[in-house]
Amino acid sequence: MADLYFYSKGIMKNLIVIRKAQEQDRSFIFELSPNLAEVAKLEWHTDDVIYKMQDDYIAEMLAKTSQPNVTFIAESNNVQMGFIHVRIRKDDMSGEDCGTIPLLAVSPKSQGLGVGKILIRYAENWAKNLECRLLHLEVFANNKNAKGFYQN
């Protein structure tokens, strides 16, 4: 099952489909790994170390687990635009189950079209459907673009 959204680029209106990721989406997700690694701005590490850390983190997040989790893909005209991974974990303060977004990435060509906001909204609804009151975001402290995005 997929949900449909629209975005405008110039005078064209395009349809965005949000669906659960499938095995064949793994290559797309890992293609965006360098983009996620670059925004970390961990200058005290080499690029190779940062890229490996990001690839390992993505693999860990996509691994099978007993905790509820899901990865959603945004696409238009069968072209993948971005993805979000959301999972359930215990809140550090209250101990209650909460949603957590450890991964969100939009391809450079699709940035500025509202794809990230649609994916966030989709993750929020997924967590609410599991009766989560809170939704956490995991973001590198140096990622100024993400901070600006999340504050809007």
C-alpha positions as CSV (number, residue, x, y, z in Angstrom):
1,M,0.0,0.0,0.0
2,A,1.3,3.5,-0.8
3,D,0.1,7.0,-0.2
4,L,0.1,9.7,-2.8
5,Y,1.2,13.4,-2.6
6,F,1.7,16.1,-5.1
7,Y,4.5,18.6,-5.6
8,S,4.9,21.4,-8.1
9,K,8.0,22.2,-10.1
10,G,7.4,25.2,-12.3
11,I,4.0,24.7,-13.9
12,M,4.2,20.9,-13.7
13,K,2.4,19.0,-10.9
14,N,4.0,15.7,-10.1
15,L,2.8,12.8,-7.9
16,I,4.9,11.5,-5.0
17,V,4.3,8.0,-3.9
18,I,5.3,6.9,-0.3
19,R,5.7,3.2,0.1
20,K,7.5,0.7,2.3
21,A,11.1,0.0,1.2
22,Q,11.8,-3.3,-0.5
23,E,15.0,-5.3,-0.9
24,Q,15.7,-3.7,-4.2
25,D,15.7,-0.2,-2.6
26,R,18.9,-1.0,-0.5
27,S,21.2,0.2,-3.3
28,F,19.4,3.5,-3.5
29,I,19.5,3.9,0.3
30,F,23.3,3.2,0.3
31,E,23.8,5.6,-2.6
32,L,22.7,8.4,-0.3
33,S,25.1,7.3,2.4
34,P,27.9,9.7,1.3
35,N,25.5,12.6,1.4
36,L,24.6,11.7,5.0
37,A,28.3,11.3,5.9
38,E,29.3,14.6,4.4
39,V,27.0,16.6,6.6
40,A,28.5,15.1,9.8
41,K,31.5,17.5,9.4
42,L,33.6,15.4,11.8
43,E,36.9,17.0,10.6
44,W,38.9,15.1,13.2
45,H,38.2,11.8,11.2
46,T,39.2,10.9,7.7
47,D,36.5,10.7,5.0
48,D,37.0,7.0,4.8
49,V,36.3,6.5,8.5
50,I,33.2,8.7,8.3
51,Y,31.8,7.0,5.2
52,K,32.4,3.5,6.7
53,M,30.7,4.6,9.9
54,Q,27.7,5.9,7.9
55,D,27.4,2.7,5.8
56,D,27.7,0.6,9.0
57,Y,25.0,2.7,10.7
58,I,22.6,2.3,7.8
59,A,23.2,-1.5,7.7
60,E,22.5,-1.6,11.5
61,M,19.3,0.4,11.1
62,L,18.1,-1.8,8.2
63,A,18.9,-5.1,10.0
64,K,16.1,-7.3,11.2
65,T,15.1,-6.6,14.9
66,S,12.3,-7.4,17.2
67,Q,11.5,-3.7,17.7
68,P,9.0,-2.2,15.3
69,N,10.7,-0.3,12.5
70,V,10.1,0.6,8.9
71,T,11.8,2.3,6.0
72,F,9.7,4.4,3.6
73,I,10.6,5.4,0.1
74,A,9.4,8.5,-1.7
75,E,9.3,8.2,-5.4
76,S,7.9,10.0,-8.5
77,N,7.4,8.3,-11.8
78,N,9.2,5.2,-10.4
79,V,12.3,7.3,-9.6
80,Q,13.3,7.2,-5.9
81,M,13.6,10.6,-4.3
82,G,14.4,9.9,-0.7
83,F,13.9,7.7,2.3
84,I,13.2,7.7,6.0
85,H,13.7,5.0,8.6
86,V,11.7,5.1,11.8
87,R,11.8,2.7,14.7
88,I,10.4,2.4,18.2
89,R,12.6,2.6,21.2
90,K,12.3,3.5,24.9
91,D,12.5,7.2,25.7
92,D,15.5,7.9,27.9
93,M,13.5,10.2,30.2
94,S,10.1,8.6,30.6
95,G,10.8,5.0,29.6
96,E,7.8,5.0,27.4
97,D,7.9,3.8,23.8
98,C,8.6,6.5,21.3
99,G,9.3,6.8,17.7
100,T,12.8,7.6,16.5
101,I,14.0,8.8,13.1
102,P,17.7,7.8,12.8
103,L,17.8,8.2,9.0
104,L,16.3,10.7,6.6
105,A,17.8,11.5,3.2
106,V,16.6,13.1,0.0
107,S,18.5,12.9,-3.2
108,P,20.2,16.1,-4.2
109,K,18.0,16.4,-7.3
110,S,14.8,16.1,-5.2
111,Q,15.8,18.6,-2.4
112,G,13.5,21.6,-2.1
113,L,10.4,19.8,-3.3
114,G,8.9,19.0,0.1
115,V,9.9,15.4,0.0
116,G,11.6,15.5,3.4
117,K,8.5,17.1,5.0
118,I,6.3,14.5,3.5
119,L,8.5,11.7,4.7
120,I,8.6,13.2,8.3
121,R,4.8,13.4,8.3
122,Y,4.6,9.8,7.2
123,A,6.9,8.7,10.0
124,E,4.9,10.7,12.5
125,N,1.7,9.0,11.5
126,W,3.4,5.6,11.6
127,A,4.6,6.3,15.2
128,K,1.1,7.7,16.2
129,N,-0.5,4.5,14.9
130,L,1.7,2.6,17.3
131,E,0.4,4.9,20.1
132,C,3.7,6.8,20.5
133,R,3.4,10.2,22.0
134,L,6.9,11.3,21.2
135,L,9.1,11.3,18.1
136,H,12.8,11.7,18.4
137,L,15.2,12.8,15.6
138,E,18.9,11.7,15.4
139,V,20.9,14.5,13.8
140,F,24.6,15.3,13.8
141,A,25.2,18.5,15.9
142,N,27.2,20.0,13.0
143,N,24.4,19.4,10.4
144,K,23.2,23.0,9.9
145,N,21.0,22.1,6.9
146,A,19.1,19.5,9.0
147,K,18.7,21.8,12.0
148,G,17.2,24.4,9.7
149,F,14.9,21.9,8.1
150,Y,13.7,20.5,11.4
151,Q,13.1,23.9,12.9
152,N,10.7,24.9,10.0
